[in-house]
Amino acid sequence: MDPLETLRAAFAPVPGYLDAATCGLPARATVTAMHEALDTWRAGKADLAVYDEAVTASRAAYARLVGVDPSWVAVGSQASVLVGLVAASVPDGAEVLTVDGDFASVVFPFLVHADRGVTVRHVPVESLADEVRPSTHVVAFSLVQSVDGRVADVEAVARAAAAAGALTVCDVTQAAGWLPVDATALDVTVCASYKWLSAPRGTAFLTVRPDLMDRLRPTSAGWYAGEEIWSSVYGPAMALARDARRFDVSPAWLCWVGAVPALELFAAAPLDAVHRYTVGLADAFRAGVGLPPGGSAIVRLPDDAAGSRRALLGTQGTRAAGRGGGVRLAFHVWNDTADVERAVAALSNS
């Protein structure tokens, strides 16, 4: 079978589900793994070593997906927690450059440090690289904007940040899974994997360039961040992992059991083909409603205050999200041309 079709076949189709940008659908293997883990737990046979193996396998799969060594990867629960450890590490009075209207989990962790003089500038995503200046300490942005699917110019931002000596912190949550991601091009990346990567919520990742690890404070340091995990469960001595595991957040075990199959599916997938497929569906929808190609798997249309367009889509069998005063549709591997046609037909009747 064609590798793309193998990936598509791993999911049970849900006609009209165009909401991967809010919450991905689980792969069949994820559902099976979680049911089996629940049965094992219910039977009093839960094995923490097995759960730990799931975390290790998830870390390795995610590393393959974004093109880094597993030693670059830390695990966490949500994107905001991982961005927060970066924010806690910036010096007093630092300037942070962000995108105007970016997702709160990228912005709020820095805003809460206003009391120690951290300032946050908000600029359009199209101007991000041009707005980096010598005083900029961190450039924090989403690779793909949650509200409308706009894709940042990573190469330009990375060049400008490097010239200014600024740290790049990129949230790839709305990208990883449909858009190829090269985490080596950035200093720090974070990803919540319950959207386009179809893992359970409560699983997230951080990547850090090895030469920058000493600049970050392990704010969630606990036994799971120890160099020898099972020998780190009591104080007073602390020996944190020498690699990115020092930033690990102690994992919610069952979530990681379900994450492994999904992450391994996407790590093995032909992401260039996934990109072409998902953007092709999105652009077919855009053409159907009279819009030019957008180059993203996410499409946003304006909507009224009552959410009439979103409601109309819903009554005709399409699930989409209301975001930022509009309706957001997200096309992923489980979708097909029938989903496009259904959504176009619904809006053609408005």
Secondary structure, DSSP 4 states (H G I P E B T S, - for coil): --HHHHHHHTB---TTB-BTTT-PPPBHHHHHHHHHHHHHHHTT---HHHHHHHHHHHHHHHHHHHT--GGGEEEES-HHHHHHHHHTTSPTT-EEEEETT--HHHHHHHHTTGGGT-EEEEE-GGGTGGG--TTEEEEEEESB-TTT--B--HHHHHHHHHHHTPEEEEE-TTTTTTS---GGGSSEEEEETTSTT-PPTT-EEEEE-GGGGGGS--TT-SGGGBSSGGG-SS-S---B-SSGGGGPPPP-HHHHHHHHHHHHHHHHS-HHHHHHHHHHHHHHHHHHTT----SSSEEEEE--TT-HHHHHHHHTT-B-EEETTEEEEE--TT--HHHHHHHHHHHHT-
